[in-house]
Amino acid sequence: MAKRVWIIEGWKGTELTWSKEIPHSALTESQVKDVLKCLVAKHGLTDGELVSAFVRKNSKLYGPHLEVQESGNSKPWWMSCGGNPYFTARVGEQPK
């Protein structure tokens, strides 16, 4: 029987730059979203872009740099955060 895992990947354009599998039971969906945001902040944002991601959304200063997008009902399901680089997460199966 296969074991469910979170597959978290870092991308620069179409090039896969980083990948990590984590047991599905180790992180909630909310925690995975936070991980994606942290990875984007660390690897892709300037200090100014980071600050703009935290101001009010209705402000002219707001930047959507840390918004997490979800695929909705499409299969396979995924989450993504960032521009370039960007990070994605999906649930996969790891063979035993």
Secondary structure, DSSP 8 states (H G I E B T S, - for coil): --EEEEEEEEEETTEEEEEEEEEGGGS-HHHHHHHHHHHHHHHH--HHHHHHTTS-TTSTT---TT-EEE-TT-SS--EEEESSSEEEEEEEEE--
